């Protein structure tokens, strides 16, 4: 049984549907202006591109604090959450 949502300091992640190989980013308007939201989506896409198919099918829900993070801090949090998510699924 796959775990539910895992909460980090700035992101929530969970497995998506098994038949969907896409990474889904749920970026709500409450996160800030369109510029802030689009910058966050670009950063997340870039980070997940590094993992390729190893990330699998996940859903990412950023918290408002994630728009103010440096790229390397955001990458470290994604890495830690994916590791926890994959450890919990085995």
C-alpha positions as CSV (number, residue, x, y, z in Angstrom):
1,X,0.0,0.0,0.0
2,X,1.4,3.4,-1.0
3,X,1.6,6.0,1.6
4,X,-0.6,9.1,1.6
5,X,0.7,12.7,1.6
6,X,4.2,13.3,3.0
7,X,4.8,16.8,4.3
8,X,8.1,18.6,4.1
9,X,8.7,22.1,5.3
10,X,7.6,23.7,2.1
11,X,6.0,20.9,0.0
12,X,3.6,18.0,0.2
13,X,4.1,15.0,-2.1
14,X,2.3,11.7,-2.7
15,X,2.1,9.0,-5.4
16,X,-0.2,9.8,-8.3
17,X,-2.3,7.3,-10.2
18,X,-0.4,4.2,-11.3
19,X,-1.5,4.6,-14.9
20,X,-0.2,8.2,-15.1
21,X,3.6,8.6,-15.5
22,X,3.4,12.4,-15.2
23,X,4.5,14.6,-12.3
24,X,1.7,16.8,-11.4
25,X,2.2,20.2,-9.7
26,X,-0.7,21.7,-7.9
27,X,0.1,25.4,-7.8
28,X,-2.7,27.4,-6.4
29,X,-3.3,31.1,-6.8
30,X,-2.9,31.7,-3.1
31,X,0.9,31.1,-3.6
32,X,1.3,34.6,-5.0
33,X,1.4,36.4,-8.3
34,X,1.5,34.7,-11.6
35,X,5.3,35.5,-11.8
36,X,5.9,33.8,-8.5
37,X,3.8,30.7,-9.4
38,X,5.4,30.3,-12.8
39,X,8.9,30.7,-11.4
40,X,8.1,28.0,-8.9
41,X,6.7,25.7,-11.6
42,X,9.8,26.2,-13.7
43,X,12.1,25.4,-10.8
44,X,10.1,22.2,-9.9
45,X,10.0,21.0,-13.5
46,X,13.8,21.5,-13.7
47,X,14.3,19.6,-10.5
48,X,12.1,16.7,-11.5
49,X,13.7,16.6,-14.9
50,X,17.0,15.6,-13.1
51,X,15.3,12.6,-11.7
52,X,13.7,11.4,-14.9
53,X,11.5,8.4,-14.6
54,X,13.0,7.6,-11.2
55,X,10.6,10.1,-9.6
56,X,7.7,8.1,-11.1
57,X,4.2,9.4,-10.9
58,X,3.9,11.9,-8.1
59,X,1.7,14.8,-7.1
60,X,3.4,17.9,-5.6
61,X,1.6,20.5,-3.6
62,X,3.8,23.5,-2.8
63,X,3.1,25.6,0.3
64,X,3.2,29.4,0.2
65,X,6.7,29.4,1.7
66,X,8.1,27.5,-1.3
67,X,7.9,30.6,-3.6
68,X,10.7,32.2,-1.5
69,X,13.1,29.3,-1.5
70,X,16.5,29.2,-3.3
71,X,16.8,26.6,-6.0
72,X,19.3,24.4,-4.1
73,X,17.1,24.4,-0.9
74,X,14.0,23.4,-3.0
75,X,16.0,20.7,-4.7
76,X,17.2,19.3,-1.4
77,X,13.7,19.2,0.0
78,X,12.4,17.4,-3.2
79,X,15.2,14.9,-2.9
80,X,14.5,14.2,0.8
81,X,10.7,13.8,0.2
82,X,11.2,11.5,-2.9
83,X,13.5,9.4,-0.8
84,X,11.0,9.1,2.0
85,X,8.2,8.4,-0.5
86,X,10.1,5.6,-2.2
87,X,11.3,4.1,1.1
88,X,7.7,3.9,2.3
89,X,6.5,2.2,-0.8
90,X,8.8,-0.8,-0.6
